[in-house]
């Protein structure tokens, strides 16, 4: 088999999906921007941030499902893949309904934490009150996406993401410019897109095996086995979800718990990075925000290879094929090294031009030059963390991920608080790069000690 072909077959659609993610928020901001009132833009920005942080905490619904499904796929256990899907959907829909039920206290808490102006808070409220009804769809789609990745199929999630964006654009334009709604129109457009994406993901789940045959072939698979799997997956409908409540998979709980606490570490570092920049003044905050876009773009591409790692590492780990697992690891790091070279060259040659596209403020661009080297080091320092994250999710080594992220987060805060007086914003960027590097180093040690045999 051509392992590099399989990696690209899984990675490229995931990269496309990742690139479309920010478009949902960008479209909302653009539509409000054409109304001509800055309060509307602020309301959309605050409302989107509330839901982004909230949903980010439940990213384990995708990652935990992906690793377990990939391992069941490797064992060629159609019954287990169907059970994992039902369990994951049960948890996702349950959490989504809980968010809907607790929407009022959650909204008050979010506004208290973000402290927007009174005018913006008044506009955020109707946006929140509408979008919160999409929580079951968003979290349900997390579970479905994880399941597709585990089934070696990243094309259906890509198709869903693209369709969501098209529906969001058309619906939002209709509600705002035809029905003359304001923030409520954008919120309704987002809500319609979220439920459309979830519905399509459910409808297309029976196609996953067809995609699988085109992308990754089992050496021992027979057509009757494939038909059996197709039928088993097609019959896994929401009407059977209640039967899983009494048989909840303990491994799924453990995996999700570890990923949840790891996510808390990620959120703490990312939010504090922004907060520490803001404490140093508006100029430093603007510079850090611009330079972080370089990290964001790199992460979109590396996440695609991490998804490939989830699918392939989980598949061969579940099948008990350790030689192929180690081949996957080596191949993913080869692609990671290539991405490091490409992005380092790209940022080194065109980084200043890219920043000038984001802002025309000469002062900000000039100030960014003082810290540009730190942003240039991000691909080198961060590549191992991205690759190992995908592999660890695939083999459900989530405790190792949590340990690495916890140690790295401690190092981040230690470096920042220890060096901020002497180094200023340089200490913040040093802390971020050390945090990324240390995650990769710790995971390398964990893998070699626990899985390199």
WOPETA-V953641 format. One record per pair of residues at least 6 apart in sequence whose C-alpha atoms are under 7 Angstrom apart, sorted by the first residue. I is the first residue (numbers start at 0). J is the second residue. Records with the same first field share a line. If there is no record, write none. Layout:
# WOPETA-V953641
I->J / J
This chain:
# WOPETA-V953641
3->330
5->214 / 215
6->307
8->214
9->152 / 153 / 307
10->303 / 304 / 306 / 307
11->303
12->153 / 154 / 157
13->153 / 157 / 303 / 306
14->299 / 300 / 303
15->157
16->157 / 160
17->299
18->299
19->160 / 161
22->164
23->164 / 167
24->47
26->168
27->43 / 185
28->40 / 43
31->39 / 40
32->40
38->119
39->182
41->119
42->119 / 120 / 122 / 123
43->123
46->123 / 126 / 127
49->109
56->259 / 262 / 263
57->259
59->255 / 258 / 259
60->87 / 91 / 141 / 142 / 255
61->141 / 142 / 144 / 145
62->145 / 392
63->251 / 254 / 255 / 392
64->83 / 87 / 142 / 145 / 146
65->145 / 146 / 148 / 149 / 309 / 393
66->149 / 309 / 313 / 392 / 393 / 394 / 395
67->395
68->80 / 83 / 146 / 149 / 150
69->149 / 150 / 310 / 313 / 314 / 393
70->313 / 314 / 316 / 317 / 318
71->79 / 80 / 317
72->80 / 150 / 314
73->314 / 315 / 317 / 318
74->317 / 318
77->228 / 231
81->231 / 232 / 235
84->146
85->240 / 243
86->243 / 247
87->142
88->139 / 142
89->240
91->135 / 138 / 139 / 142
92->135 / 138 / 139
95->134 / 135 / 138
96->135
98->134
99->131 / 132
102->131
125->183
126->182 / 183 / 186
129->186 / 187
130->186 / 189 / 190
133->190 / 193 / 194
136->193 / 194 / 197
137->193
139->197
140->197 / 200
143->200
144->156
147->153 / 207
148->306 / 310
149->310
150->207
151->211 / 310
152->207 / 210 / 211
159->196 / 199 / 200
163->192 / 193 / 195 / 196
166->192
167->188 / 189 / 192
170->188
171->184 / 185 / 188
174->180 / 184
175->181 / 184 / 185
205->229 / 232 / 233
208->229
254->395 / 397
257->397 / 398 / 401
258->397 / 401
260->401
261->401 / 404
264->404 / 405 / 408
268->408
276->283 / 284 / 287
277->283 / 284
282->363
285->363
286->363 / 366 / 367
289->354
290->374
293->374
294->377
301->385
302->385
304->386
305->385 / 386 / 388 / 389
306->389
308->389 / 390 / 393
309->389 / 390 / 392 / 393
310->393
311->327
312->324 / 327 / 390 / 393 / 394
313->393 / 394
315->321 / 323 / 324
316->324 / 394
331->386
332->386
335->382
339->378 / 379
343->375 / 378
346->375
354->364
355->364
370->425
373->428
377->432
380->432 / 435 / 436
381->435 / 436
383->439
384->435 / 438 / 439
387->439 / 442
388->400
391->397 / 400
399->442 / 445
400->442
403->438 / 441 / 442
404->438
407->434 / 437 / 438
408->434
410->434
411->430 / 431 / 433 / 434
414->426 / 430
415->426 / 427 / 430
418->426
419->426
